[in-house]
C-alpha cells in the first residue's frame, strides 16, 4: 500500500470527494428539518418543500429551462430518468435512433423496448468519438419511417468526447423526432442549455458533476411532451383520486422524496453556479490535457481518449501486455491512485476501440483534482508499466 494520500481520479463514476457545503447541507437537513417534502403542513414539512422548490429552480436556471420549473421532476438517478423518458415516449411501431456511445442505461431499455415492437437504429461510432452527421440524417429520416426519438449522450463516459447535440437535434427536428439527451457525464462539467441545444427531454444525475449525493437526479420534459407515470402512489395531494395527478411534477414523483439528497444536490448546484460551468470546465480541461500528454509519452501505453479540451475530463488508456483490472488494482495498492477499469457499462464503445474483451482503464478528473495528483498518477502508470517517468508537458504544448 502507498504511504502517500490517495488520489481520487474516478469522478466520472461519482464525485466521492465533495465540497464541505454539500456534506453540511445533508447534515443540516437531517438535524434541522428531517421531514418529508409535501407530506404535512407543519413547519418542518413546509421548509422541506421550500428546499425542494429551491433546488428545482436552481436546476432550471443552470440548464436554462423555459417555462414552469415543475416540468423538471426528481428521480433516483439518470438511469431512472432515461427509463421514464424512453418507456414514456416510445410505442410499438415507433423507431428510435441512438448511438454506439450509449451507456447501458440507454442500450438496455431500448433493447427491452425492441422486444415490444419498437425498432432501433444505432449510429456507428469512431475511435475519436465523432458522429457522422450525414449518417445521422439518413437514419433519422428512414425509409418512409422517420424516427420518433433521437437519444444521445452529451458526453461519452469512455472517451470523454462531447457530441454535437445542437446539430443532431436540428436534424431530428427536421423529421419531427423528439430529442432525449443523457447529461449524466456533462451536467456541471459542460454548459447545458436546453433551448440553445434544441433538447426536448433532459436526463441527468446529481452525484457526478453536480456534486450531490447518490440517489439524486431528474428528468425535464418540454411543454407538450407528456409522459405517463412509471410509478404509482402517494404524492401528498389529490389523495382522494384513484389516479395519479395530471400535473407535473406530482404526476412523475410518486412516493417520499429524498429530502437529504436533494438538499445536498441543491448545495452542489449552488457551488457549481457560483464558480461558473465555463470556469470549471476550463480548469478541468487543463488538468485533462496535462494527464493526457504525460500518459501519451509512456512506452506501451495506448491513450484511447482524444487530446480534446472540448470534452469532459476523462482520459482512458490501455497498457500493452497488462489486463485493465490488474493495472487499476496495482495503481490503487502501490500508488494510491483510484481509477476505474472495465467496460464502463458501455460495451459498444469498447468494441469500437478494440477493447471489448480486455476493457480499459479510465482516469477522470474533478473539482478537487490538482496538478500534483495528475503528475503522481502519470508517474505511477510509468513505474507499473516498466517505463521511465514521463516529463510533464504544459497543456497544449
Buried (B, 14 or more C-beta within 10 A) or exposed (E): EBEEEBBBBBBBBBBEBBBEBBEEBBEBBEEEBEBBBBBBEEEBBBBBBEBBBBBBBBBBEBBBBEEEBBBBBBBBBBBBBBBBBBBBBBEEEBBBBBBBBBBBBBBBBBEEBEEEEBBBBBBEBBEEBBBEBEEBBBBBBBEEEBBBBBBBBBBBBBBBBBBBBEBBBBBBBEBEBBBBBBBBBBBBBBBBBBEEBBBBBBBBBBBBBBBBBBBBBBBBBBEEBEBEBBEEEBBBEBEEEEEBBEEBBBBBBBEEBBBBBBBBBBBBBBBBBEEEBEEBBEBBBBBBBBBBBBBBBBEBBBBBBBBBBEBBBBBBBBBEEBBBEEBBEBBBEEBBBBBBBBBBBBBBBBBBBEBBEBBBBBBBBBBBBEEEBBBBBBBBBBBBBEBEBBEBBEBEE
